[in-house]
Amino acid sequence: MEGGAPSATPGELKHGLSCGNYKLVQKTNSKSSVWEKFLTVVDSRTSVPEGHVQCRLCKSFFVYDSAKTGTPHLSRHKCKVSSNSASISSFFSPQCPKHSVPTDVKEKVTIACARLCAKDMRPFDVVSGSGFKAVAEELIKIGARYGNVNAQDILPHPTTVSRKVAELAGTLRDGIMPEIQLALSESRCAITTDMWTDDFRKIAYATATADYIDSKWSMHCRVVFTCDFPNERKTGDNIRKELVRMFMKLGVCDATLKKATFVIDQGANIVCALQTYDRIDCSAHVLNTVLRNTFAEEFVANEVPLVSETVQATNAVVTFLKQSGLASQLKQTVSQEVPTRWNSKVSMLKSVCSQFEEIEALLESRNNPIMESVNKSTLNDLIEFLQPFKDASDALEEEKCPTLSLVVLYASALRKHLEADPVSAVEQWKSRN
């Protein structure tokens, strides 16, 4: 039977339709005229047929299974409603499908969304978020069931939302921890740890993520916890104590924790904290550190001045475009470099190079000569030289599949990429200096 056994009663089906668990859809893949009279009951979330159909006129429910019952019993159905009675669909314009929304209604929603962004200082893409859409769907269902109600009577207080977040997080954590505990006990789990500080409030945070493969050979990456770090020095001993304390709260003792492999950055304090545990350095982080040091202003300015000048000039162009508002006149956005993320340097160079002529014309129209310091040929050569490093970094940061086997392959590929070549871009840059 399509969608499973039709176990629901007519009363349950009506209730499911009224509260939004089910919905009625037109069967479009059949040439039988019987489907002009019936609608299929499907699950609202998955659109899987429930095993019943409903008559459009008398609203009666019938069991339907394309393989077992077919449509003969539907063809024999005689409505108790008079044949002279008009169907509800006859009162709507044939140009307007049953579930379509009039343009003026959509315009009102657009205006409401614009006011939301303006009044609450929210980004425009908040309306495209899956969370916002889920709330909107829930409100629509409430309106369909209870009619016109005051939003204030439905929306919860912020404190209530805060408490519910903690409650839901606890429920989800309780659901995944047994699987993580088993993976840890069987030494098939890696834990990634990180620490950072909120620049505004100066609060330090610590987080731990578990990576493991389950019994079905599916890989998972789960954030186990994120917590504010105690107001004390971030020494190795203090970090270790906090990690052990947080895992103990989750039912993982220190003996089990020692069966995990920790993936860490090269920070001296975290290395000290985990010196008695199995640990490996994060290859992507190592690569990021090497490149960040290589492109440090003083070093690159001394070794390859042309590269230093090109990067600085490109950064100046992007900064000016964003601060002046001219960036909004470009078809594509220009990317700002983030000092702590080396990959952002490549993204910045590519965002300027891909629309070099457009940016040049835009700045010339403002009599701004800032682009004169950026050579497109050098920009292209620099991107071509750096792209393999970005590809390696992106691949090594993949979360959906194992990456350990890629480390040696990318190390070999990058060494080959860096082999001296008389006609390489680097040699040409040095010769120009």
N, C-alpha and C positions, 0 to 999 in steps of 0.2 A: 504494500500500500504506500502511496506517496506520503512521505513525512511521518510514517508510523501508524499505529493503530488508532482508529477514531474513537477514543475512549471518552471524550468530553460529551456531556449532556447538553441539550439545547439551552438550558439555563446557564451552564458554565460557558458556553460559546457566546451567549449574549453578554454575560459579565466580562468576558475576555475582550470582546469588541468595544464595550463601553469604556473600559479602563485602559485600552490601548495595547493589550498583550497580543491581540489578533487584529488583522485588518482584512478587508475584502478587496480582491483584485480581479480584473477581467482576464479570462484565459484567452491569450492571443495566438497561440500556436495550434489551434484546431479550426477546421473548416465546418464542423458540425454547427447547425443553426441552433442547437439546444443551448449553446453558450451565450446566445443573445438574451437568455432568460435567467441565467445563473451566474453567480460570482463565487470564486474560490476563497475559502478561509485559509489564511496563511499566518505564520508567526511574524509579528511586526519587526522583530530584530533580525531574523535570519531569512525571512521570505520563504521558508520551507512550508509546503502545504500541510495543513493539520489533519486532513482526511475527511472534511465536510465541505459542502457547498451550500449556498443560500439562494433561495428564489428572490429575484429582484422585486416582485410584486407583493407576495404574501409574507415574505420574510421567513418562510419555513426552512429548516435545515435538513439536509439529506447526506447520508454517507456516500462518499465517492472514492472509488479506487479504479484507476484507468485499466489495471490488469485484471481485477476480479469482478467489479460490479458494472463497469462500463457506463454508458449513458442511457440504455433503454428505460430504466426506471425514472430517469429524469424527464425523458420525452413523454412518459405517461402521466406526469404530474399535471393536475388540473387545479389552478388556483381557486381559492374561495372568494378571491376578490373579483368583482364583476369585470368582464372583458371590456366594458365601456369606461372603466375607471382609468384615469390618466396616471401614468407612472410619474414618480417624482422627477425623473430625468427630463420629462417633457417640459418642465417649468424652467429649465436652464437653457441658455443659448447653445445651439449645437457647436458653435465655435469655441465654447469654453468647456474643456474636459472636466469630469467630475471633481478631480483633485487639484485643478489648477487654481492659482491665486491671482486675482485681478491686479493689473498694473498699479492702480492707485493704492492698493493695500501694500504692495511691495515698496512703493515710494514712501509710505508712512513708516515702514520698518527701517528703511534706509535713513530717514530723518532721525528716527529714534536712536539708531546706532551712531549717527554722527554726533548727536547730543550726548550720548554716553561717553564717547571719546573726549569730547570737549569739556564736559562737566567733571568727569572723574579722572581726567588726565590719563587716559589709557591709549595705548598704541592702536592704530587703525586695524592691524591684523588680529586684534583680540576677537573680532567677529568670525574669523576663520579657524579659531582654535577648536579642537575636538571637545574640550570641556565646556566652552560657551555653547556649542551646538547641543550638547547633551542637556544642559540646563534649559535651553530654548525648547527642545523636544518635550521635556517634562512639563514645562509651563503650558505648552499647547495641549497636551493630554489633559491637564487639570482644567483648562478652559473648556475643552470639549465635553468634559464630564460634569462640571459644576457651573458652567456658564460664566458670566461676567463677575469676577471676584476682585477684591482689592489686593494688589500685589503686596502691600505691607502685611496682609494677613497670612501670606504664604512664605515670603522670604525670611530666612532665619537671621538672628543677631550674629555679628561677627564672632563673638565669643563662642556661640554655639557651633559655628563652622570650625573654629579653631579646635574645639574639643572633639568634634566629629573627625577631623583630620587625624588627630592622635589615635582615636578609636579605630578608624579604618586601617591606619598604618599598623597598629598592633594586630589586627585581625589578619592582614596580609602577611605580616612577619611570622605569625604563628603558623600560617599555612605553608610557608616555604622553608622554615628553619629545620623541620625534621629531615628534609631532603639534603639541605646543606650540612647538617650534623652527620648524616650518613656518609656523604662525600668526604668530609673531613676525617672521619674515623677510618675510612678506607684509603686515605692518602691520595685522593684523586681530586683535590681542590686547591686552587691557587688563590691567594688573597692579595689584593692590591690596596695599599694604604697611601694616604696623602694628607697633607695639612696645609692650611692657608689662613690668612688673616683678613678680616673685613676692614678695608682701609678707612671706612667712615666711622664705625663704632669701635674699631681696634679689638674686636673679639676674635680669638683664634678658634678654628674648627678642625676636627679630625674626622676622617671617613674611612670606611673599609668596604671593599667590593669583593664578592666571591665569584670566581669563575670555575665552572665544573661541567662535566658531561653526565647526563642522567642515564638511567637504565635503558632508555630508548635511543641512546647515542645522539641526543640533542644537546647542544651547548647552551649554557645559560650564563648570564652576567647579572648578578643581583647585588644591589646596594644593601649591605647588611645593616649598616647604621651610619648616621652622621650626627655628631654631637659637638657641643662647644667644649673646648679644652679648658681644664681648670686654670684658674688665674695663678699660674706658677711658671717657673722657668721651663722651657721646652728642652730639657736635658734628655739624654737617651733613657735614663732610668725612669723619669716621669712619663715619658711617652709609652714605654713598655707597660708600666703599671696601668695606665689608662686603657690601653688596648686590651690587656688581660681582663680588666674590670668590666669593660663593655661586652666582651665575649662571654664572660661568666654570667652576666645578666641574661644572655641569650641561650644559656644552657650549654655553653662550650667551655670545658675546663682547659687549663693550661696544657695538660698532657695531650689532649686531643688537638689543641692549637699547634703543638709542635709537629704534628703530622702534615701540616700544610706547608706549601712553598710560598713565601712572600715575594711579591714583585714590587720593587721599590725604586725611588730615585736615588741619587748618589749623595743625598744630604748626610752630613757627618752624624747628626743626632739620630736619624732613623736607622742608619747603619749600626750605631752603637746600641740602640734599643733592641734590635733584632739579631744581635751577634750570636746568640745561642739558638737561633732558629734557622731553618733552611731558607735561603733567600737568593734571588738573582736580580741583577740590575735591569730596569726596563730599557730595552734596546732603543725604542722610539725616543725616550727621554735622553739617553746617551747621545743619540744622533742630534737631537735638538740642541743639547749643550755644546757639542763640538761645533756645530754650524753657527750658533750664537757667538761663541768665542772667536771663530774664524772671521766673522763679519763685524767684530767689535770695531768701532770707529778708528781707534788709534792703529790697530794692527793692519786693517785693510787699507787705510790711508797711506801707510808706509810701504806696503807690499804692492798694491795695485791701486794707485790713486784714481784712475779712470773709473773703476768700479765704485769706489767710495763716492766720487762726485755724482755718478749716475743715480745711485741709491738715494743719496741725500736730496738731489734735485727732484727726483720722482716723489719722494716723501713730501717735499715742500709744495709741489703741485697739488697733490691730493689734499693736504692740509688747507691750502688756499681755496680749492674748489668747495670743500665742505664748509669752511668758515664763512665764505662769501655767499653761499647759497647757490652758486652756479652749478653745483653737482646735480641739482634737480632738473637741469635743462639737458642732461645727457640721457641717452636711451638706456644705458646700463649704469649701475652704481659703481663708484670707485671705492676700493677697499683701503681702509686705514691700517697701517702696520701696528701690531701689538708687540711691544718689546719682549714680552715673555713667551711669545709663540713665534718661533722661527718661520713656520709655514706661512704666516701672514705676510711676510716680506715678499714671497713669491706671488701670493694673491694680489698684493698691491701693484707689483710690477706688471703682471698680466692684465689687470683692470685698466691700467693706463695705456699699455701697448695695444690692446685690442680696439681702442677707440682714439688712437693717437691723433689722427687728422682732425677728428671732431673737437677734441680738447684744444688742439692748437688753434683751430679757427675760432673757437669760443673765446679763448684768451686774447687772441689778436683783435677781435672785435671790441675788446675792453682796453686795448692798448697796453696789455700786460705781457712783458717779454719773458716771463718765468720759464716758459717751455723751451727757450733757446738753450738752456743748460742740459736738456734731456736729448740724447742722441738715440734715435729709434733703432739704428743698427746695433749699437751697444746694448740697448734694452733687449732686443731679440736674442742676441748672443748670451746675455746673462740669464735670461729665462731658460734658454735651451740647456745651459750648463747646470742650472739649479733644479730643473724639473725632475731628474732621476732621484734626487734627494727627497723631494716632496712625495714622489710616488712611493718610495721606500717607507717614509714616515707614515703615510696614510695606510699602507698595507699592514705595517706592524702594529697600528693602533686599532685594527679591526676587532670587533667584539663578537661577531656572529660565528666565527670559525677559528680554529687554532692557528697561531702565528709563530710558534716556536721554530718550526721547520723552515720558516722564511728567513730567519736571522742570518744564517750562513750564506744563503743564496744572495740576499741583498748586499751583504758585506763583500762578497766576491764581485758582484756586479758593480758596486760603487768603486772598489779598488781598480777595476778595469777602466771605469769611467775616468778615474783620476790619473791614469798612466800618462806620462809626458808624451806630448804630440807636438811636433814643430808647428803644425798649422792649427792647433787647438785655440779656442777662444782665449784661454788664460794666457798662453804664450803671446798672442797678438796684443792683448791688453797691456802686458808688461813691456812689449816692444814699443808701444805707442808712448810710453812714459819715458 
